[in-house]
Amino acid sequence: MHLLPVVHDRETAFAYDCHGCGRCCRHKAIRVSPYEVARLAEVLGTTTSDVLGRWVDLDTNTLHQRDGGWCVFYDGGCSVHPGRPLACRFYPLGWNAKTDGTEAILQLSPHPESGGVYGTDGTVGAYLTSQETAPYERASWRYSVVLQRLRAALDADGPDPGEPPPIFDLDAALAEAGGPIPDGVEARVDRHLALLHEWLDAAGAPRIEALPGQDKEKQGATA
């Protein structure tokens, strides 16, 4: 998919009305994060281990595709719509969250036969609010801190705390840690991130500033 040479911000005039043609659900590499895997597991009534084992290509962390290039969860409509990944929520926009905490919002080239209708009677921010992207964005920032600290830990000559908790398999990480498992995706994500930061602290990874939209107290990346 090509990007149009235009960058939006959240105040840009924009609206989009999806007519359910499904063309955005075909031939797309939808990469999923630990949070998105947990949200899919919630909708499917299963575990993150099961989602990863059945519906995710672990080499690329992308959702499987069925014959014809359709998303594995497309069946005349999105079968996991309440837990759909962030890329699907942003569509027809794309989100480039940078490691310095800034973002770029780009408009994607539409399929030539798309049934979606574009408009200007709203804003990018209002559209994203309607798509409930906020918790997904927040989780993306929070896990990006983990990945930055992990890279720093690999480059540093610090202590060896052993294998880190599973990063993508949230349920496996919590099971390995023992103790009560919190109810709800957000609480389990908080616990998962805390486990990861505890391991990174033990590995001597430097702490870094939290990125915009993060809960500094819960994400554990600042002193």
MARPASE-65920 format. One line per 2 residues: number of its first residue (from 1); their letters; for each residue x, y, z of C-alpha. Coordinates in nm, 3 decimals. Example, Ala and Ser with C-alpha at 12.3 -4.5 7.8 and 13.67 -1.06 7.14 Angstrom:
# MARPASE-65920
1 = as = 1.230:-0.450:0.780 ~ 1.367:-0.106:0.714
# end
This chain:
# MARPASE-65920
1 = mh = 0.000:0.000:0.000 ~ 0.137:0.341:-0.099
3 = ll = 0.125:0.647:0.122 ~ -0.015:0.967:-0.017
5 = pv = 0.233:1.255:0.014 ~ 0.032:1.423:0.289
7 = vh = 0.078:1.419:0.664 ~ -0.214:1.500:0.890
9 = dr = -0.235:1.606:1.250 ~ -0.525:1.548:1.485
11 = et = -0.684:1.882:1.402 ~ -0.690:1.818:1.025
13 = af = -1.037:1.820:0.869 ~ -1.123:1.458:0.797
15 = ay = -1.407:1.210:0.800 ~ -1.451:0.857:0.672
17 = dc = -1.763:0.644:0.643 ~ -1.690:0.271:0.607
19 = hg = -1.946:0.090:0.393 ~ -1.814:-0.257:0.478
21 = cg = -1.679:-0.352:0.135 ~ -1.399:-0.553:0.300
23 = rc = -1.132:-0.450:0.051 ~ -0.911:-0.318:0.331
25 = cr = -0.912:-0.670:0.482 ~ -0.729:-0.830:0.189
27 = hk = -0.357:-0.848:0.109 ~ -0.260:-0.651:0.421
29 = ai = 0.018:-0.744:0.660 ~ -0.140:-0.664:0.997
31 = rv = 0.131:-0.665:1.261 ~ 0.008:-0.718:1.618
33 = sp = 0.155:-0.610:1.951 ~ 0.130:-0.789:2.286
35 = ye = -0.166:-0.565:2.373 ~ -0.344:-0.641:2.048
37 = va = -0.291:-1.014:2.098 ~ -0.447:-0.980:2.444
39 = rl = -0.746:-0.790:2.307 ~ -0.798:-1.053:2.036
41 = ae = -0.780:-1.327:2.299 ~ -1.044:-1.145:2.502
43 = vl = -1.285:-1.128:2.208 ~ -1.218:-1.488:2.107
45 = gt = -1.257:-1.616:2.463 ~ -0.916:-1.780:2.468
47 = tt = -0.556:-1.720:2.576 ~ -0.280:-1.519:2.417
49 = sd = -0.087:-1.845:2.376 ~ -0.374:-1.984:2.169
51 = vl = -0.401:-1.669:1.955 ~ -0.028:-1.672:1.885
53 = gr = -0.030:-2.043:1.807 ~ -0.330:-2.040:1.573
55 = wv = -0.364:-1.702:1.406 ~ -0.027:-1.521:1.414
57 = dl = 0.285:-1.570:1.203 ~ 0.548:-1.568:1.477
59 = dt = 0.829:-1.481:1.234 ~ 0.668:-1.149:1.146
61 = nt = 0.409:-1.103:1.425 ~ 0.143:-1.056:1.159
63 = lh = -0.203:-1.209:1.135 ~ -0.239:-1.510:0.908
65 = qr = -0.412:-1.473:0.575 ~ -0.653:-1.717:0.418
67 = dg = -0.662:-1.818:0.053 ~ -0.702:-1.514:-0.165
69 = gw = -0.513:-1.294:0.080 ~ -0.808:-1.235:0.313
71 = cv = -0.741:-1.167:0.680 ~ -0.789:-1.484:0.880
73 = fy = -1.064:-1.309:1.078 ~ -1.259:-1.185:0.775
75 = dg = -1.575:-1.378:0.698 ~ -1.795:-1.138:0.509
77 = gc = -1.713:-0.896:0.791 ~ -1.465:-0.873:1.075
79 = sv = -1.532:-1.156:1.320 ~ -1.318:-0.988:1.589
81 = hp = -1.432:-0.629:1.530 ~ -1.450:-0.527:1.900
83 = gr = -1.087:-0.637:1.940 ~ -0.954:-0.544:1.596
85 = pl = -0.590:-0.428:1.586 ~ -0.481:-0.066:1.584
87 = ac = -0.397:-0.064:1.212 ~ -0.758:-0.159:1.137
89 = rf = -0.890:0.109:1.371 ~ -0.675:0.379:1.212
91 = yp = -0.765:0.284:0.855 ~ -0.775:0.466:0.612
93 = lg = -0.507:0.651:0.807 ~ -0.168:0.519:0.909
95 = wn = 0.014:0.591:1.235 ~ 0.388:0.621:1.260
97 = ak = 0.477:0.645:1.629 ~ 0.842:0.740:1.654
99 = td = 1.085:0.643:1.928 ~ 1.125:1.006:2.036
101 = gt = 0.756:1.019:2.128 ~ 0.640:1.212:1.823
103 = ea = 0.392:1.082:1.571 ~ 0.302:1.112:1.206
105 = il = -0.048:1.043:1.077 ~ -0.062:0.969:0.707
107 = ql = -0.350:0.910:0.472 ~ -0.330:0.575:0.296
109 = sp = -0.400:0.525:-0.072 ~ -0.751:0.384:-0.100
111 = hp = -0.831:0.070:-0.294 ~ -0.951:0.182:-0.638
113 = es = -1.286:0.010:-0.576 ~ -1.319:0.105:-0.209
115 = gg = -1.673:0.153:-0.084 ~ -1.559:0.397:0.185
117 = vy = -1.665:0.760:0.163 ~ -1.424:1.039:0.259
119 = gt = -1.529:1.378:0.393 ~ -1.411:1.689:0.576
121 = dg = -1.692:1.745:0.825 ~ -1.489:1.618:1.120
123 = tv = -1.127:1.599:1.233 ~ -0.865:1.328:1.241
125 = ga = -0.883:1.334:1.620 ~ -1.261:1.291:1.624
127 = yl = -1.237:1.002:1.380 ~ -0.977:0.826:1.595
129 = ts = -1.189:0.881:1.904 ~ -1.479:0.711:1.726
131 = qe = -1.250:0.417:1.650 ~ -1.141:0.394:2.017
133 = ta = -0.771:0.402:1.935 ~ -0.659:0.562:2.265
135 = py = -0.592:0.246:2.473 ~ -0.413:0.088:2.178
137 = er = -0.196:0.395:2.128 ~ -0.114:0.410:2.498
139 = as = -0.015:0.043:2.502 ~ 0.199:0.095:2.192
141 = wr = 0.394:0.373:2.363 ~ 0.434:0.168:2.681
143 = ys = 0.564:-0.141:2.505 ~ 0.796:0.076:2.295
145 = vv = 0.971:0.173:2.620 ~ 1.022:-0.197:2.695
147 = lq = 1.172:-0.257:2.350 ~ 1.405:0.042:2.383
149 = rl = 1.521:-0.075:2.724 ~ 1.563:-0.430:2.591
151 = ra = 1.787:-0.307:2.310 ~ 1.990:-0.111:2.565
153 = al = 2.019:-0.418:2.787 ~ 2.150:-0.626:2.496
155 = da = 2.412:-0.360:2.422 ~ 2.519:-0.321:2.783
157 = dg = 2.759:-0.543:2.974 ~ 2.530:-0.584:3.271
159 = pd = 2.429:-0.876:3.494 ~ 2.257:-1.179:3.345
161 = pg = 1.910:-1.216:3.501 ~ 1.824:-1.518:3.286
163 = ep = 1.554:-1.538:3.023 ~ 1.311:-1.245:3.012
165 = pp = 0.939:-1.304:3.056 ~ 0.765:-1.378:2.724
167 = if = 0.710:-1.042:2.557 ~ 0.430:-1.129:2.316
169 = dl = 0.261:-1.404:2.516 ~ 0.112:-1.208:2.804
171 = da = -0.076:-1.500:2.958 ~ 0.233:-1.722:2.953
173 = al = 0.437:-1.449:3.121 ~ 0.183:-1.408:3.401
175 = ae = 0.154:-1.784:3.449 ~ 0.532:-1.818:3.476
177 = ag = 0.546:-1.539:3.734 ~ 0.290:-1.709:3.956
179 = gp = 0.053:-1.542:4.193 ~ -0.297:-1.414:4.124
181 = ip = -0.369:-1.311:3.766 ~ -0.558:-0.980:3.743
183 = dg = -0.897:-0.960:3.579 ~ -0.931:-0.760:3.258
185 = ve = -0.691:-0.690:2.976 ~ -0.571:-0.352:3.105
187 = ar = -0.484:-0.490:3.450 ~ -0.304:-0.789:3.299
189 = vd = -0.109:-0.557:3.068 ~ -0.005:-0.346:3.368
191 = rh = 0.120:-0.660:3.541 ~ 0.296:-0.783:3.226
193 = la = 0.476:-0.452:3.179 ~ 0.576:-0.449:3.545
195 = ll = 0.731:-0.796:3.507 ~ 0.921:-0.687:3.198
197 = he = 1.055:-0.375:3.368 ~ 1.156:-0.575:3.676
199 = wl = 1.360:-0.803:3.450 ~ 1.511:-0.506:3.267
201 = da = 1.607:-0.345:3.599 ~ 1.781:-0.669:3.697
203 = ag = 1.958:-0.673:3.361 ~ 2.094:-0.325:3.426
205 = ap = 1.900:-0.162:3.144 ~ 1.897:0.217:3.183
207 = ri = 1.566:0.376:3.266 ~ 1.430:0.618:3.009
209 = ea = 1.178:0.896:2.998 ~ 0.820:0.785:2.945
211 = lp = 0.672:0.877:2.610 ~ 0.362:1.092:2.556
213 = gq = 0.037:0.932:2.663 ~ 0.203:0.693:2.905
215 = dk = 0.118:0.645:3.268 ~ 0.462:0.693:3.422
217 = ek = 0.363:0.541:3.753 ~ 0.225:0.221:3.602
219 = qg = 0.465:0.165:3.313 ~ 0.764:0.160:3.545
221 = at = 1.012:0.320:3.308 ~ 1.094:0.625:3.515
223 = a = 1.238:0.659:3.860
# end
